[in-house]
Amino acid sequence: MAEVVKLLTCLIIVYVESGGIVQLFDTIDKQLIRQPMDTLKVCVPSFVYVIQNNLLYVSASHLDAATYQVTYQLKILTTAVFAVLILKKELLKTQWFSLVMLVLGVVLVQLAQAPGTSQIHSGPEQNRLIGFMAALSACVLSGFAGIFFEKMLKGSDITVWMRNVQLSVCSIPFALISCYVYDGDVISRQGFFFGYDKFVNYLVLLQACGGLIVAVVVKFADNILKGFATSLAIVISCVASIYIFDFHLTAQFAIGAACVIGSIFLYGHSPKKSATTLSAHRV
Ligand code: C5P
């Protein structure tokens, strides 16, 4: 459903940008239907994202929230590795160091929030190894899909909105198949929208908006900077929790937050890198 919301949103944006319904169909015809190979290429990240999202559900159901979130932060490093392999990006030693520092910082921040192990109840069906392997696989897929999508977004004139239309057109069939493979019985007994309460609808909207924001960030910045942005967001949400949820600031949290913030400066600090980053931002 998140993909459906994204598809409709992007179609509306393309409609507004192109100036009418005829132009919308014309753009779809030119960029989607008459370029089947290009559309098929977008199927690669869309298929990978569907698997990644399902692995994350598997992982979240087998691990406690803290272990799950902490393990998933390794995607920062897998993203950097794929940026080097696929985009031929050159990272300085200080930048690699800053990425490791970022992972450590987010891990410390997330663990500072987590309840003590005595408060974590693993259900009888929980299998930590499966959860851990699923999270690690999701990290690899996240890095690969993000960088592959970045290459597609930056390597052509097709707008980010049309790219998302292509992505959704490919993901919706994959996602539908995975729904029926996992939950076919329940869906046929209770209907597709059974259990869609306010909270589920809110999650669908959150995932759809998040996906669109990811696409814009990847288009105009890059996947590595996205890693820094999301890590900083975790720190900021923890700081907000001090006021909203009575979260107690600990030394561990402060060290973690300092690592995250320090790593951001370290990543941008190098005469060579600063020049590239500045010109990228101007574009
Ligand atoms: O954890 P990670 O940063 O890899 O997650 C990116 C998320 O953004 C994925 O859940 C993916 O489904 C979503 N996404 C999206 N639309 C895009 C790009 C990513 O929904 N164009």
Residues whose N, C-alpha, C, O or C-beta is under 5 A from the ligand:
A	BS01	C5P	Y49 S142 Q207 G211 L212 V214 A215
